[in-house]
């Protein structure tokens, strides 16, 4: 009999709530396509039990883990080390082994950058506007800056939160970054090459769109949404009607999951199959 005939490789996702987390669908599709007998599952973890959950990764020799709300920040003290980008972001969503140590990284922004590259969308040296200043905006801003963005403008109702992210970018990369308040309907800044919705506005069952004056979007601007469900948000539909190229959050989610698999296995994952599985799950 071959190696590991009786033992599967286990990977878990810690969160609360966890039942609606769609990552299982993508992982099952990927591991099946890759011929890997791996088991990925969600685990309901109370905040007070998070340390025990991380220790279980060690005790049970799991391959790794994902971390979702509300544990992305609280998990950090239980890890041996962080990748530099995760330290800048201040949150972890993926745990993997490196040199015998449990290491934390954040693949949210990495998944977004991979989705852009996979779609042939250039962002190096470009003027980029991010809507929102939460965890998604922080991760996307840091990874775009590290990957060579030209400039970043972070727009938020609370400009102080946007300035915090801008300071991180300015302090640790060569990219210029600024914060902008969002009191009324936003006029998209002139010269914007890439506009990204990093808010939760439009996430199912919400059918609204961020308060943007779409008439100020110039044709040819690329407009992205980090929301995967529904893939075609009202924000993207309105941008497409203005002649903009669009990229949906489903692409980011599938690429993020593929980056996770690369950390755990060292292999490239079938992004198209993962995206198709997620699309089918959301459609159902």
C-alpha positions as CSV (number, residue, x, y, z in Angstrom):
1,X,0.0,0.0,0.0
2,X,1.1,3.5,-0.7
3,X,2.0,6.3,1.6
4,X,-0.9,7.8,3.7
5,X,-3.4,5.1,2.6
6,X,-5.3,5.6,5.8
7,X,-4.6,9.2,6.9
8,X,-6.0,12.2,5.1
9,X,-4.5,15.6,5.2
10,X,-6.7,17.9,7.2
11,X,-7.3,21.7,6.9
12,X,-9.8,23.7,8.9
13,X,-11.4,27.1,8.8
14,X,-11.9,28.7,12.2
15,X,-14.8,31.1,12.6
16,X,-18.0,32.2,14.2
17,X,-20.3,32.0,12.4
18,X,-19.0,29.4,10.0
19,X,-21.9,27.6,8.4
20,X,-22.2,30.1,5.5
21,X,-18.5,30.2,4.6
22,X,-18.2,29.3,0.9
23,X,-14.5,28.3,1.0
24,X,-15.3,24.6,1.5
25,X,-16.9,24.5,-2.0
26,X,-13.9,25.9,-3.7
27,X,-11.4,23.7,-1.8
28,X,-13.4,20.5,-2.5
29,X,-13.4,21.3,-6.2
30,X,-9.7,22.1,-6.2
31,X,-8.5,19.0,-4.3
32,X,-10.7,16.7,-6.4
33,X,-9.3,18.2,-9.6
34,X,-5.7,17.9,-8.2
35,X,-6.2,14.3,-7.1
36,X,-5.5,15.2,-3.5
37,X,-7.2,13.2,-0.8
38,X,-7.5,16.2,1.5
39,X,-10.3,17.1,3.8
40,X,-11.2,20.8,4.3
41,X,-14.0,21.8,6.7
42,X,-15.2,24.7,8.8
43,X,-14.9,24.6,12.5
44,X,-17.1,26.7,14.9
45,X,-14.6,28.3,17.3
46,X,-15.6,30.5,20.2
47,X,-13.3,33.4,20.9
48,X,-12.2,32.0,24.3
49,X,-11.3,28.7,22.6
50,X,-9.1,30.1,19.8
51,X,-5.8,29.3,21.5
52,X,-6.9,25.7,21.9
53,X,-7.9,25.6,18.2
54,X,-4.5,26.7,17.0
55,X,-2.8,24.2,19.4
56,X,-4.9,21.5,17.7
57,X,-3.2,22.3,14.4
58,X,0.1,21.4,16.0
59,X,-1.2,18.4,18.0
60,X,-3.1,16.8,15.1
61,X,-0.4,17.7,12.5
62,X,-2.9,19.4,10.3
63,X,-1.6,20.8,7.0
64,X,-2.8,24.3,7.9
65,X,-5.9,26.5,8.5
66,X,-8.0,29.4,7.4
67,X,-9.2,32.0,9.9
68,X,-12.3,34.1,9.4
69,X,-14.3,36.5,11.5
70,X,-14.0,37.3,14.4
71,X,-10.5,35.7,14.8
72,X,-8.3,37.3,12.1
73,X,-6.6,39.7,14.6
74,X,-7.0,37.7,17.8
75,X,-5.2,34.7,16.3
76,X,-1.9,36.5,15.9
77,X,-0.5,36.0,19.4
78,X,-0.9,32.2,19.1
79,X,1.3,32.0,15.9
80,X,5.1,31.6,15.8
81,X,5.6,34.3,13.1
82,X,3.9,36.5,10.5
83,X,4.8,37.2,6.9
84,X,5.7,40.9,6.5
85,X,2.6,41.8,4.5
86,X,0.3,40.2,7.2
87,X,2.1,42.2,9.9
88,X,1.4,45.4,7.9
89,X,-2.2,44.4,7.4
90,X,-2.5,43.5,11.1
91,X,-4.7,40.5,10.4
92,X,-4.3,36.8,9.4
93,X,-6.6,34.6,7.4
94,X,-4.3,31.7,6.5
95,X,-2.0,29.6,8.7
96,X,0.7,27.4,7.2
97,X,3.9,25.6,8.3
98,X,7.3,27.1,7.4
99,X,10.5,25.6,8.8
100,X,8.6,23.9,11.6
101,X,6.8,27.0,12.6
102,X,3.1,28.0,12.4
103,X,3.2,31.1,10.2
104,X,0.4,33.5,9.5
105,X,-0.3,35.3,6.3
106,X,-3.2,37.2,4.7
107,X,-4.3,36.2,1.3
108,X,-7.2,38.6,0.8
109,X,-5.1,41.2,-1.0
110,X,-3.0,38.5,-2.7
111,X,-6.1,37.0,-4.2
112,X,-7.2,40.3,-5.5
113,X,-3.8,41.0,-7.1
114,X,-3.8,37.4,-8.6
115,X,-7.3,38.0,-10.0
116,X,-6.1,41.2,-11.7
117,X,-3.1,39.5,-13.2
118,X,-5.2,36.5,-14.3
119,X,-7.6,38.9,-16.1
120,X,-4.7,40.7,-17.8
121,X,-5.5,44.0,-15.9
122,X,-2.4,46.1,-15.4
123,X,-2.2,48.0,-12.1
124,X,1.6,48.8,-11.9
125,X,2.1,52.5,-11.9
126,X,-1.7,53.1,-12.1
127,X,-3.9,55.5,-10.1
128,X,-6.1,53.4,-7.9
129,X,-9.1,54.5,-5.8
130,X,-10.4,52.2,-3.0
131,X,-13.8,52.6,-1.5
132,X,-13.9,51.8,2.2
133,X,-11.3,51.4,5.0
134,X,-12.1,48.1,6.6
135,X,-10.1,44.9,6.6
136,X,-10.6,44.2,2.9
137,X,-9.4,47.7,2.0
138,X,-6.4,47.4,4.2
139,X,-5.4,44.0,2.7
140,X,-6.0,45.2,-0.9
141,X,-4.1,48.5,-0.4
142,X,-1.1,46.8,1.1
143,X,-0.8,44.1,-1.5
144,X,-1.3,46.6,-4.4
145,X,1.3,48.9,-3.0
146,X,3.8,46.0,-2.5
147,X,3.1,44.8,-6.1
148,X,3.8,48.2,-7.7
149,X,0.7,50.4,-7.8
150,X,1.4,54.0,-8.8
151,X,-0.8,55.8,-6.2
152,X,-3.7,54.9,-3.9
153,X,-6.6,57.0,-2.7
154,X,-8.7,55.6,0.1
155,X,-12.2,57.0,0.3
156,X,-14.3,56.5,3.5
157,X,-17.1,58.1,5.5
158,X,-14.6,58.2,8.4
159,X,-11.5,59.7,6.8
160,X,-9.4,59.0,9.9
161,X,-9.7,55.3,9.2
162,X,-8.7,55.8,5.6
163,X,-5.7,57.9,6.7
164,X,-4.5,55.0,9.0
165,X,-4.2,52.8,6.0
166,X,-2.7,55.5,3.9
167,X,0.0,56.0,6.6
168,X,0.8,52.3,6.5
169,X,1.3,52.4,2.8
170,X,3.4,55.6,2.8
171,X,5.5,54.3,5.7
172,X,6.4,50.9,4.3
173,X,6.3,51.2,0.6
174,X,7.4,53.7,-2.1
175,X,3.7,54.3,-3.2
176,X,2.0,57.6,-2.5
177,X,-1.3,57.2,-0.6
178,X,-3.9,59.6,0.6
179,X,-7.2,59.6,2.4
180,X,-10.4,61.3,1.1
181,X,-13.7,61.9,3.0
182,X,-17.0,60.6,1.6
183,X,-19.7,62.9,2.7
184,X,-21.9,63.0,-0.4
185,X,-22.2,61.2,-3.7
186,X,-18.6,60.5,-4.7
187,X,-17.3,62.0,-7.9
188,X,-14.6,59.6,-9.1
189,X,-11.3,61.5,-9.1
190,X,-10.0,62.5,-12.5
191,X,-7.4,60.2,-13.9
192,X,-8.5,57.1,-11.9
193,X,-7.4,53.9,-13.7
194,X,-8.8,51.4,-11.2
195,X,-11.8,51.8,-8.9
196,X,-12.4,49.1,-6.3
197,X,-15.3,48.7,-4.0
198,X,-13.9,47.3,-0.7
199,X,-17.1,47.9,1.3
200,X,-19.8,45.3,2.0
201,X,-22.4,47.4,0.1
202,X,-24.2,45.2,-2.4
203,X,-23.5,41.9,-0.6
204,X,-26.5,39.6,-0.8
205,X,-29.3,40.3,0.1
206,X,-28.4,44.0,-0.2
207,X,-29.1,45.1,-3.7
208,X,-27.8,48.7,-3.4
209,X,-24.5,50.2,-4.7
210,X,-21.9,52.5,-3.2
211,X,-22.9,56.2,-3.5
212,X,-20.9,57.0,-6.5
213,X,-21.7,59.4,-9.4
214,X,-21.3,56.9,-12.2
215,X,-21.4,59.7,-14.7
216,X,-17.9,60.7,-13.6
217,X,-16.5,57.3,-14.6
218,X,-14.7,57.5,-17.9
219,X,-15.0,54.6,-20.4
220,X,-12.0,52.4,-20.1
221,X,-11.6,52.6,-16.3
222,X,-11.5,49.2,-14.7
223,X,-14.0,48.8,-11.9
224,X,-13.8,46.0,-9.4
225,X,-15.9,44.7,-6.5
226,X,-14.6,42.4,-3.7
227,X,-18.1,41.1,-3.1
228,X,-18.5,37.6,-4.5
229,X,-22.2,37.1,-4.0
230,X,-23.8,38.1,-6.2
231,X,-20.9,38.2,-8.7
232,X,-22.6,40.9,-10.8
233,X,-23.4,43.5,-8.2
234,X,-25.4,46.7,-9.0
235,X,-22.0,48.6,-8.7
236,X,-20.5,46.5,-11.5
237,X,-23.6,46.7,-13.7
238,X,-23.7,50.4,-13.5
239,X,-20.0,50.7,-14.2
240,X,-20.3,48.4,-17.3
241,X,-23.2,50.6,-18.6
242,X,-20.7,53.5,-18.6
243,X,-18.3,51.5,-20.8
244,X,-16.0,50.4,-18.0
245,X,-14.2,47.0,-17.8
246,X,-15.3,45.1,-14.7
247,X,-13.9,42.4,-12.4
248,X,-16.1,40.6,-9.9
249,X,-15.4,39.5,-6.4
250,X,-15.9,35.9,-7.3
251,X,-12.5,36.1,-9.2
252,X,-10.9,37.4,-6.0
253,X,-12.4,34.7,-3.8
254,X,-11.3,31.9,-6.2
255,X,-7.8,33.3,-6.5
256,X,-7.5,33.8,-2.8
257,X,-8.4,30.1,-2.2
258,X,-5.8,29.2,-4.9
259,X,-3.1,31.2,-3.1
260,X,-4.0,29.4,0.1
261,X,-3.5,26.0,-1.6
262,X,-0.1,27.2,-2.8
263,X,0.9,27.9,0.7
264,X,-0.3,24.5,2.0
265,X,0.9,22.3,-0.8
266,X,3.4,24.2,-3.0
267,X,1.2,23.4,-6.0
268,X,-0.9,25.6,-8.3
269,X,-4.6,25.2,-8.0
270,X,-7.3,25.1,-10.8
271,X,-8.7,28.6,-10.4
272,X,-11.3,28.1,-13.2
273,X,-12.7,25.0,-11.5
274,X,-12.8,26.8,-8.1
275,X,-14.6,29.8,-9.6
276,X,-17.1,27.5,-11.3
277,X,-17.9,25.6,-8.1
278,X,-18.4,28.9,-6.2
279,X,-20.6,30.3,-8.9
280,X,-22.8,27.2,-8.9
281,X,-23.1,27.4,-5.1
282,X,-24.1,31.0,-5.1
283,X,-26.6,30.5,-7.9
284,X,-28.2,27.7,-5.9
